[in-house]
Amino acid sequence: MKNRTWWIAGVGVLIALAVTFISPLASSWPDGLERVAEDHGFLDLGKDPPYEIIPDYVLPGVQSESLATILAGMVGVVIVFGLGLGAGYALRRRLPADQTH
Amino acid sequence: MIILSTAWLIPVLIPKAMHIPDGFLSLLVAGVAWMLSIAALAYAVRQTNQQLGERQVPLMGVMAAFIFAAQMLNFPVAGGTSGHLIGGALAAILLGPWAGMLVMTSVVAVQALLFQDGGLVAMGANILNMAVIASLVGYYVYVAAQRILGDRAWVNLGSAFVAAWCSVFVASLVCAIQLALSGSSPLMVALPAMGGVHALIGVGEGLVTVAALAFITATRRDLVQSRPTAN
């Protein structure tokens, strides 16, 4: 793959990582589904997860909640980047001449 | 893009996303959703295998990373309610519906498995709504709007806004139907409630989608134009 494409990937990931820095400022109001579940009395139907790794986007063991949120976001960003890239790499069209450029 | 929101006035808060948790859906509804999702993903894998160009490989990783991060940013919509990006329309517009669907699935799966956002049994329904339906609706509304408004780089942003709004709205209606079929909430209650709040959240989805596409159009127009077709 061309260097230029990897440059795009690098810049893209940096942007995604930068976005996680503002995640502690996100609204903590219930989201659309949670609001509806609360207002219409079925929120209690929700079950607790069978296990917890990074619940509520807060990395366990980190004192500062803001930092824990940012770090949780970064962990997620890196993992899904790997998954997306891996899926793309595994499934890419293998034709001798990719003439898009 | 969210600078104008009141979120900045509130001291440090944690993001609170909620996908469908276990318990909201009956086993039957959750099972059917799993089967529909698996069928759609199998088709998406085949299509992607035939379409995805080398240059889109890194874009798949970047889109997954950006959408995951952006989904953490809940923005206030109204009356103590927040919303966040889904990203299905954005991914589908840039990568086509099938590769977009795979990107969305990787995000939703990691959220459920690692971050306990969305249940494990309900994961099939979350994938169906946010990966399969949001990507397909986003893509086809975008293509239809392009035909009406014309296919020029900056006009396309209008099409993208409409596509993003529709993707959230339709996904929320399908979720309401799933809740009703599960007996969690009557359809006459769930449908207007979910549709109403997501009509507002859809505006945020549209704005974030347009902002992201405008940024890419301004910096790397070739990435927008190289999007594959659906078939």
Boltz contact constraints between the chains, C-beta under 6 A:
constraints:
  - contact:
      token1: [A, 1]
      token2: [B, 54]
      max_distance: 6.0
  - contact:
      token1: [A, 5]
      token2: [B, 55]
      max_distance: 6.0
  - contact:
      token1: [A, 5]
      token2: [B, 58]
      max_distance: 6.0
  - contact:
      token1: [A, 8]
      token2: [B, 58]
      max_distance: 6.0
  - contact:
      token1: [A, 9]
      token2: [B, 58]
      max_distance: 6.0
  - contact:
      token1: [A, 9]
      token2: [B, 62]
      max_distance: 6.0
  - contact:
      token1: [A, 12]
      token2: [B, 62]
      max_distance: 6.0
  - contact:
      token1: [A, 13]
      token2: [B, 65]
      max_distance: 6.0
  - contact:
      token1: [A, 16]
      token2: [B, 65]
      max_distance: 6.0
  - contact:
      token1: [A, 16]
      token2: [B, 66]
      max_distance: 6.0
  - contact:
      token1: [A, 16]
      token2: [B, 69]
      max_distance: 6.0
  - contact:
      token1: [A, 19]
      token2: [B, 69]
      max_distance: 6.0
  - contact:
      token1: [A, 20]
      token2: [B, 69]
      max_distance: 6.0
  - contact:
      token1: [A, 23]
      token2: [B, 15]
      max_distance: 6.0
  - contact:
      token1: [A, 23]
      token2: [B, 72]
      max_distance: 6.0
  - contact:
      token1: [A, 24]
      token2: [B, 12]
      max_distance: 6.0
  - contact:
      token1: [A, 25]
      token2: [B, 7]
      max_distance: 6.0
  - contact:
      token1: [A, 26]
      token2: [B, 15]
      max_distance: 6.0
  - contact:
      token1: [A, 26]
      token2: [B, 73]
      max_distance: 6.0
  - contact:
      token1: [A, 26]
      token2: [B, 74]
      max_distance: 6.0
  - contact:
      token1: [A, 27]
      token2: [B, 7]
      max_distance: 6.0
  - contact:
      token1: [A, 27]
      token2: [B, 74]
      max_distance: 6.0
  - contact:
      token1: [A, 27]
      token2: [B, 75]
      max_distance: 6.0
  - contact:
      token1: [A, 27]
      token2: [B, 76]
      max_distance: 6.0
  - contact:
      token1: [A, 27]
      token2: [B, 82]
      max_distance: 6.0
  - contact:
      token1: [A, 28]
      token2: [B, 13]
      max_distance: 6.0
  - contact:
      token1: [A, 28]
      token2: [B, 14]
      max_distance: 6.0
  - contact:
      token1: [A, 28]
      token2: [B, 16]
      max_distance: 6.0
  - contact:
      token1: [A, 29]
      token2: [B, 76]
      max_distance: 6.0
  - contact:
      token1: [A, 29]
      token2: [B, 80]
      max_distance: 6.0
  - contact:
      token1: [A, 29]
      token2: [B, 81]
      max_distance: 6.0
  - contact:
      token1: [A, 29]
      token2: [B, 82]
      max_distance: 6.0
  - contact:
      token1: [A, 31]
      token2: [B, 18]
      max_distance: 6.0
  - contact:
      token1: [A, 31]
      token2: [B, 82]
      max_distance: 6.0
  - contact:
      token1: [A, 31]
      token2: [B, 83]
      max_distance: 6.0
  - contact:
      token1: [A, 32]
      token2: [B, 83]
      max_distance: 6.0
  - contact:
      token1: [A, 32]
      token2: [B, 197]
      max_distance: 6.0
  - contact:
      token1: [A, 32]
      token2: [B, 198]
      max_distance: 6.0
  - contact:
      token1: [A, 32]
      token2: [B, 201]
      max_distance: 6.0
  - contact:
      token1: [A, 33]
      token2: [B, 18]
      max_distance: 6.0
  - contact:
      token1: [A, 34]
      token2: [B, 18]
      max_distance: 6.0
  - contact:
      token1: [A, 35]
      token2: [B, 81]
      max_distance: 6.0
  - contact:
      token1: [A, 36]
      token2: [B, 193]
      max_distance: 6.0
  - contact:
      token1: [A, 36]
      token2: [B, 194]
      max_distance: 6.0
  - contact:
      token1: [A, 40]
      token2: [B, 185]
      max_distance: 6.0
  - contact:
      token1: [A, 40]
      token2: [B, 189]
      max_distance: 6.0
  - contact:
      token1: [A, 42]
      token2: [B, 184]
      max_distance: 6.0
  - contact:
      token1: [A, 42]
      token2: [B, 185]
      max_distance: 6.0
  - contact:
      token1: [A, 45]
      token2: [B, 23]
      max_distance: 6.0
  - contact:
      token1: [A, 45]
      token2: [B, 24]
      max_distance: 6.0
  - contact:
      token1: [A, 45]
      token2: [B, 184]
      max_distance: 6.0
  - contact:
      token1: [A, 46]
      token2: [B, 21]
      max_distance: 6.0
  - contact:
      token1: [A, 46]
      token2: [B, 23]
      max_distance: 6.0
  - contact:
      token1: [A, 47]
      token2: [B, 22]
      max_distance: 6.0
  - contact:
      token1: [A, 47]
      token2: [B, 23]
      max_distance: 6.0
  - contact:
      token1: [A, 49]
      token2: [B, 116]
      max_distance: 6.0
  - contact:
      token1: [A, 52]
      token2: [B, 116]
      max_distance: 6.0
  - contact:
      token1: [A, 53]
      token2: [B, 114]
      max_distance: 6.0
  - contact:
      token1: [A, 54]
      token2: [B, 114]
      max_distance: 6.0
  - contact:
      token1: [A, 54]
      token2: [B, 115]
      max_distance: 6.0
  - contact:
      token1: [A, 55]
      token2: [B, 116]
      max_distance: 6.0
  - contact:
      token1: [A, 57]
      token2: [B, 15]
      max_distance: 6.0
  - contact:
      token1: [A, 57]
      token2: [B, 72]
      max_distance: 6.0
  - contact:
      token1: [A, 57]
      token2: [B, 115]
      max_distance: 6.0
  - contact:
      token1: [A, 66]
      token2: [B, 12]
      max_distance: 6.0
  - contact:
      token1: [A, 69]
      token2: [B, 14]
      max_distance: 6.0
  - contact:
      token1: [A, 73]
      token2: [B, 69]
      max_distance: 6.0
  - contact:
      token1: [A, 73]
      token2: [B, 72]
      max_distance: 6.0
  - contact:
      token1: [A, 76]
      token2: [B, 68]
      max_distance: 6.0
  - contact:
      token1: [A, 77]
      token2: [B, 65]
      max_distance: 6.0
  - contact:
      token1: [A, 77]
      token2: [B, 68]
      max_distance: 6.0
  - contact:
      token1: [A, 77]
      token2: [B, 69]
      max_distance: 6.0
  - contact:
      token1: [A, 79]
      token2: [B, 110]
      max_distance: 6.0
  - contact:
      token1: [A, 80]
      token2: [B, 64]
      max_distance: 6.0
  - contact:
      token1: [A, 80]
      token2: [B, 65]
      max_distance: 6.0
  - contact:
      token1: [A, 80]
      token2: [B, 68]
      max_distance: 6.0
  - contact:
      token1: [A, 80]
      token2: [B, 106]
      max_distance: 6.0
  - contact:
      token1: [A, 80]
      token2: [B, 107]
      max_distance: 6.0
  - contact:
      token1: [A, 80]
      token2: [B, 110]
      max_distance: 6.0
  - contact:
      token1: [A, 81]
      token2: [B, 61]
      max_distance: 6.0
  - contact:
      token1: [A, 81]
      token2: [B, 64]
      max_distance: 6.0
  - contact:
      token1: [A, 81]
      token2: [B, 65]
      max_distance: 6.0
  - contact:
      token1: [A, 83]
      token2: [B, 106]
      max_distance: 6.0
  - contact:
      token1: [A, 84]
      token2: [B, 60]
      max_distance: 6.0
  - contact:
      token1: [A, 84]
      token2: [B, 61]
      max_distance: 6.0
  - contact:
      token1: [A, 84]
      token2: [B, 64]
      max_distance: 6.0
  - contact:
      token1: [A, 84]
      token2: [B, 103]
      max_distance: 6.0
  - contact:
      token1: [A, 84]
      token2: [B, 106]
      max_distance: 6.0
  - contact:
      token1: [A, 85]
      token2: [B, 61]
      max_distance: 6.0
  - contact:
      token1: [A, 87]
      token2: [B, 102]
      max_distance: 6.0
  - contact:
      token1: [A, 88]
      token2: [B, 57]
      max_distance: 6.0
  - contact:
      token1: [A, 88]
      token2: [B, 60]
      max_distance: 6.0
  - contact:
      token1: [A, 89]
      token2: [B, 57]
      max_distance: 6.0
  - contact:
      token1: [A, 91]
      token2: [B, 48]
      max_distance: 6.0
  - contact:
      token1: [A, 91]
      token2: [B, 49]
      max_distance: 6.0
  - contact:
      token1: [A, 91]
      token2: [B, 52]
      max_distance: 6.0
  - contact:
      token1: [A, 92]
      token2: [B, 52]
      max_distance: 6.0
  - contact:
      token1: [A, 92]
      token2: [B, 54]
      max_distance: 6.0
  - contact:
      token1: [A, 92]
      token2: [B, 57]
      max_distance: 6.0
  - contact:
      token1: [A, 93]
      token2: [B, 52]
      max_distance: 6.0
  - contact:
      token1: [A, 98]
      token2: [B, 53]
      max_distance: 6.0
  - contact:
      token1: [A, 98]
      token2: [B, 54]
      max_distance: 6.0
  - contact:
      token1: [A, 100]
      token2: [B, 53]
      max_distance: 6.0
  - contact:
      token1: [A, 100]
      token2: [B, 226]
      max_distance: 6.0
